[in-house]
Amino acid sequence: MNWIVQTNEYKKDLVPHNGNKFLTGNGFFGVRGTMEETKKDNMCAINLAGVYDRAGDGWRESVNAPNVLYTVVEVDDKEYALPEAEPKSHEQILDFYNAIHKRKTIWTTEKGEITVEAERFASMANQSVIALKYSVSTDYDCKIRIKSGIDGDVWDINGPHFVKLEVSENNGVKTVVGTTGEKSHIVTAKEYIKADFNCDRKINCDSMSAIEEISFDAKSGEIYTIEKVASVIAPVFSEDIDVSRVSYDELKNAHIKAWEKIWDISTVEIIGDDEAMYALNYSIYHLNIIAPRNMDNVSIAARGLSGQVYKGAVFWDTEMFMIDYFIHTDPAVAKTLIDYRIDTLQGARNKAKEYGLEGAYYAWESQEGGFEGCSDYNITDVFTKRPMRTYFRDKQYHVSAAVVYGICKYIDATGDTSVFENGGAEAIIECARMYRSLLLKRADSKFYEVRDVVGPDEYHERVSNNAYTNKMVKLTFETAIDAIKTLENEYADKYNELDKKYDLKTLEERFKDSAENILIKEPDERGLIEQFDGYFNLEDATVDEVRSRLLDPKEYWGGAYGVASDTQVLKQADVVAMLGIFGNEYDKEILKKNFDYYEPRTEHGSSLSACMYSLLACQIGNAEIAYPLFMKSAGVDLKPGGKEWMGLIYIGGTHPASEGGAWIVAVKGFAGINIENGKLNCNPCLPEKWQGMKFKLMFMDKLYQVEINKNGGNITEV
């Protein structure tokens, strides 16, 4: 299989996209795929997991580390750097099997040609490490100066976040220590350069950077190479190394071996469709580079580690679209994601209390400690330039149910009920308590309602009895009952502890009453499930008709005055997402009728949308309809042109939820993997051109080899 992503040109307008497309990372930080000479004006960033700061009145967001990769070349006292100096040729490569980034750029001068080649990686074996090999050659004799070091003047969307920078040098080791303003988090960047050729070396330190100048007389045809080993440490990961004592090659070898182990279980082979196999494994690469391995109190942000977009916050995306992959390939990572929600329970309690609710209301945009990073005014109106009031923070109650669902999926696939004992049961109970306090009942009705919510389809705010939300709330009540019973039967000490705190028998009765009597929308005479109260009464316009009403391409479609707000046009799946989860409760005819109704009315304005429709298409047995939606999800970061603006707010970055969704479609949709009676089973629904699939899965602490063909499949323990 081809494991190479490549471009053979340099276009300045593609710098933001290529920064995402060529991203490298190791779960602790992500290194955007920009050039070594790039500064902050071209979105260069080493984005840190789990470290946040608020500068002034700006949005609180994740922190970018000082740039340890900064390197630029001067030839005969003239600097050659992209994008300022137009190149003769440019090649950029990501080897995503080995997670190694490469570039080759040639500039033409009056005397001849200059060639710069570089190779770098964010070490998966030593997660504080970034290593760079940088080479320069010319086809004429000249004077060359390589300037390389740590640039502390970093790109921020809502910064600057370092209120203090301390710059120093000791025996060639350059250090920049940044202190954030809000909570005084310390981020330390170090680097050391080896140059095995005759040269003059000088280190210059100023208030924001430590730059080494390596000067030499270059001979035509000779290649001059420096090797840089750098480290970044922060509160969430502080396992440092001595950057002056390790070599580039030994770090690279360890890094490659670490990736070989990951791919041994991660690779999905698709027989008969190289394009799909390439896109899917590229998606899997993006999931692997953001997995919080060897870290505590960290989860995965909605835009991974591609930058500060979406404030570096953790959304419901993690539990609904990403955790499935880790549950079945690296359960320890999945457990870390679950533990993050358990550890941030107090933050969820604080948010529930803020809204006058009991229990736990998990943050829409969760930062450290479960802090709600979402503001009341999330979008800027393109016409008035004023902030617009949104209700993402207030009304997205379904987030707590996503947390519960994530725990359910983990336990179902691992059998690890100790999660209940170690905080999981209490988190579930608190989510159920929140929903119980949210329920309303009309005077003459027997049904509980969930009113005034925002479902996954954010174009329609403050609706009632959203089909997805109500169904997930019911799941939460049922899961809380199961958790209480598991504690009573298996973890008596924990049961007694929580019983004193909550009176579990009383809660169990309340949750049973809630689950049995919550309003669940049933199919109407057409077989359709109404997305929310009154949805079918809205204008039944087409997506193209609604799009034609835009006065500005960056205009927000939802909210009080959005072009889609009073129409049936959706941003993303609600009913379809619900059916994708609970499809076994409905016959295939109902699934098909709802797919056929909602898909043409969906703008797919969210990267989370296509995979949900693709999964449901597999469930109704139509792989050909599922296929293009799958490819849209799997290839989301391979091509430019995705939605990068919401109003005037930049929301570009990678799309790991879409990529996780592509894995779900491939494994649980096309391969038809499911759990029946505590065992793995398969019921394939392969696209016509697929001859088969091969992949591995973890299930109940055992590794299985799965082989799928047109006639069925074979699952064997490895």
Secondary structure by P-SEA (a helix, b strand, c coil): cccbbbbccccccaaaaaaaaaccccccccccccccccccccccccccccbbbbcccccbbbbbcccccbbbbbccccccccccccccbbbbbbccccbbbbbbbbbbcccbbbbbbbbcccccccccbbbbbbbbbbcbbbbbbbbbcccccccccccccccbbbbbccccbbbbbbbbcccbbbbbbbbbbbbccbbbbbbbbcccbbbbbbbbbccccbbbbbbbbbbbbccccccccccccccaaaaaaaaaaaaaaaacccbbbbcccaaaaaaaaaaaaaaaaaccccccccccccccccccccccccccccccccaaaaaaccaaaaaaaaaaaaaaaaaaaaaaaaaccccbbbbccccccccccccccccccccccbbbbbcccccccaaaaaaaaaaaaaaaaccccccccccaaaaaaaaaaaaaaaccccccccccccccccccccccccccccaaaaaaaaaaaaaaaaaaaaaacccaaaaaaaaaacaaaaaaaaaaaaaaccccccccccccccccccccccccccaaaaaaaccccccccccccccccccccccccaaaaaaaaccccccaaaaaaaaacccccccccccccaaaaaaaaaaacccccaaaaaaaaaaccccccccccccccccccccaaaaaaaaaaaccccccccccccbbbbbccccccccccccccccccbbbbbbbcccccccccc
